[in-house]
Amino acid sequence: MQQQTGLPVTNETALANLYQRHAITLLSSIRRYTPTREDAEDVLVEAFLATYEHRALVALSDNEQLAWLRRVAHNKCVDLLRRQQRHPTIALESVSEMLYELDERSPEYVALRAEEHSLLQNHLAALSAQQQTILHLKFGQKLSGVEIARKLNKSESSVSMMLSRTLNHLRKMYRSNKGDCVDE
């Protein structure tokens, strides 16, 4: 009985067994020479596809088969490295990071950030001096509630309450500003 590859079923079974015995060992060996796991898996597939062309492989001993597979995998790794040198590729992750960085430098993004910064400055200027001080100590100097309380000579709970009220007031100011923008 013949399969699509033209090899007898017994040879395909032997090659499947060969794959099961050596794929993990070979993959870990290949992985040391390839930049990504996907490349290593591609090389592994290419190496085992070569076994279909080398019919006498099933007649070799287990150690000879593994040695032959290692040599083929090594040659496939070399081929991959040569291809990558001739036709360098860029990882998709780095391209998306570059695009994101470019977005941050776009005129629209810079204008939006400037507008947000201006709005924040206006809202902060509308706060009392004490509210501004607490926000500055908490977010500008990154002090804890205890440290702010010591600096202002107040209790930690009163500082916490004032910080909470100030942030809620800022949220209300932003919400009312969004309502103004919708009306325009």
C-alpha positions as CSV (number, residue, x, y, z in Angstrom):
1,M,0.0,0.0,0.0
2,Q,1.4,3.5,-1.0
3,Q,0.8,6.8,0.7
4,Q,0.9,10.3,-1.0
5,T,4.6,10.5,-0.4
6,G,5.3,7.3,-2.3
7,L,6.8,5.7,0.8
8,P,5.5,2.4,2.2
9,V,3.4,2.7,5.3
10,T,6.1,1.0,7.3
11,N,8.7,3.7,6.4
12,E,6.3,6.4,7.3
13,T,5.6,4.7,10.6
14,A,9.4,4.4,11.2
15,L,9.8,8.1,10.4
16,A,7.0,9.0,12.7
17,N,8.7,7.0,15.4
18,L,12.0,8.7,14.6
19,Y,10.3,12.1,15.0
20,Q,8.8,11.1,18.4
21,R,12.1,9.8,19.7
22,H,14.3,12.8,18.6
23,A,12.1,15.9,18.0
24,I,12.5,17.4,21.5
25,T,16.2,16.8,21.7
26,L,16.7,18.2,18.2
27,L,14.5,21.2,18.9
28,S,16.5,22.2,22.0
29,S,19.7,21.8,20.0
30,I,18.4,23.9,17.1
31,R,17.0,26.5,19.5
32,R,20.5,27.5,20.5
33,Y,21.3,28.6,17.0
34,T,18.1,30.3,16.0
35,P,16.8,33.7,17.1
36,T,13.2,32.7,17.8
37,R,11.3,29.6,18.7
38,E,9.3,29.8,15.5
39,D,12.6,29.7,13.5
40,A,13.7,26.7,15.5
41,E,10.4,24.9,14.8
42,D,10.7,25.7,11.1
43,V,14.2,24.2,11.0
44,L,13.0,21.1,12.8
45,V,10.3,20.6,10.2
46,E,12.8,21.1,7.4
47,A,15.2,18.5,8.9
48,F,12.5,15.9,9.3
49,L,11.2,16.6,5.8
50,A,14.7,15.8,4.6
51,T,14.2,12.3,6.1
52,Y,11.6,11.5,3.5
53,E,14.2,12.1,0.8
54,H,16.8,9.9,2.6
55,R,15.1,6.5,2.5
56,A,18.1,4.6,3.8
57,L,17.8,6.5,7.1
58,V,15.4,4.0,8.6
59,A,18.0,1.3,8.2
60,L,20.6,3.1,10.3
61,S,21.0,2.6,14.0
62,D,19.3,4.9,16.5
63,N,22.6,6.8,17.2
64,E,23.4,7.1,13.5
65,Q,19.9,8.4,12.8
66,L,20.3,11.0,15.5
67,A,23.7,12.0,14.2
68,W,22.4,12.3,10.7
69,L,19.4,14.4,11.9
70,R,21.8,16.7,13.9
71,R,23.9,17.3,10.8
72,V,20.9,18.1,8.7
73,A,19.5,20.4,11.4
74,H,22.9,22.1,11.6
75,N,23.0,22.6,7.9
76,K,19.4,24.0,7.9
77,C,20.4,26.4,10.7
78,V,23.3,27.6,8.6
79,D,21.0,28.1,5.6
80,L,18.6,30.1,7.8
81,L,21.3,32.3,9.1
82,R,22.6,32.9,5.6
83,R,19.0,33.8,4.4
84,Q,18.6,36.2,7.4
85,Q,21.9,37.9,6.5
86,R,20.9,38.3,2.9
87,H,17.3,39.3,3.7
88,P,17.2,40.7,7.2
89,T,13.9,40.8,8.9
90,I,12.5,42.9,11.7
91,A,10.4,41.5,14.5
92,L,6.8,42.6,14.4
93,E,7.0,43.7,18.1
94,S,9.8,46.2,17.3
95,V,7.8,47.6,14.3
96,S,4.8,48.2,16.5
97,E,6.9,49.8,19.1
98,M,8.5,52.1,16.5
99,L,5.0,53.0,15.2
100,Y,3.9,53.8,18.7
101,E,6.9,56.0,19.3
102,L,6.3,57.8,16.0
103,D,2.7,58.4,17.1
104,E,4.0,60.2,20.2
105,R,6.0,62.5,18.0
106,S,3.2,63.3,15.6
107,P,1.9,66.9,15.6
108,E,-1.6,65.8,16.5
109,Y,-0.4,63.9,19.6
110,V,1.9,66.8,20.6
111,A,-1.0,69.2,20.3
112,L,-3.3,67.0,22.3
113,R,-0.8,66.6,25.0
114,A,-0.2,70.4,25.1
115,E,-3.9,71.0,25.3
116,E,-4.3,68.4,28.2
117,H,-1.3,70.0,30.0
118,S,-2.8,73.5,29.6
119,L,-6.2,72.2,30.9
120,L,-4.5,70.6,33.9
121,Q,-2.6,73.8,34.7
122,N,-5.9,75.8,34.6
123,H,-7.6,73.3,36.9
124,L,-4.7,73.3,39.3
125,A,-4.6,77.1,39.4
126,A,-8.3,77.1,40.4
127,L,-7.5,75.0,43.5
128,S,-6.7,76.6,46.9
129,A,-3.0,76.9,47.9
130,Q,-3.3,74.1,50.4
131,Q,-4.9,71.8,47.9
132,Q,-2.1,72.6,45.4
133,T,0.5,72.0,48.1
134,I,-0.9,68.6,49.0
135,L,-1.0,67.5,45.3
136,H,2.5,68.7,44.8
137,L,3.8,66.8,47.8
138,K,1.9,63.7,46.9
139,F,2.5,63.5,43.1
140,G,5.4,65.9,42.5
141,Q,7.6,64.9,45.4
142,K,6.0,61.4,45.7
143,L,5.7,61.7,49.5
144,S,3.6,59.3,51.5
145,G,0.6,60.4,53.6
146,V,2.6,60.2,56.8
147,E,5.4,62.4,55.3
148,I,2.9,65.0,54.0
149,A,1.2,65.1,57.4
150,R,4.6,65.8,59.1
151,K,5.5,68.5,56.6
152,L,2.1,70.2,57.0
153,N,1.9,69.6,60.7
154,K,-1.5,67.9,60.3
155,S,-2.8,64.4,61.1
156,E,-2.5,61.7,58.5
157,S,-6.3,61.2,58.3
158,S,-6.8,64.9,57.6
159,V,-4.2,64.8,54.9
160,S,-5.8,61.7,53.4
161,M,-9.3,63.4,53.6
162,M,-8.0,66.6,52.0
163,L,-6.2,64.6,49.2
164,S,-9.4,62.6,48.5
165,R,-11.6,65.7,48.3
166,T,-9.1,67.5,46.1
167,L,-8.9,64.7,43.7
168,N,-12.7,64.4,43.6
169,H,-12.9,68.2,43.0
170,L,-10.5,67.8,40.1
171,R,-12.6,65.0,38.6
172,K,-15.7,67.2,38.8
173,M,-13.8,70.0,37.1
174,Y,-12.8,67.7,34.3
175,R,-16.3,66.3,33.9
176,S,-17.8,69.8,33.7
177,N,-15.1,70.7,31.1
178,K,-16.1,67.7,29.0
179,G,-19.7,68.9,29.2
180,D,-18.6,72.3,28.0
181,C,-16.8,70.7,25.0
182,V,-19.9,68.7,24.0
183,D,-22.1,71.9,24.1
184,E,-19.7,73.7,21.7
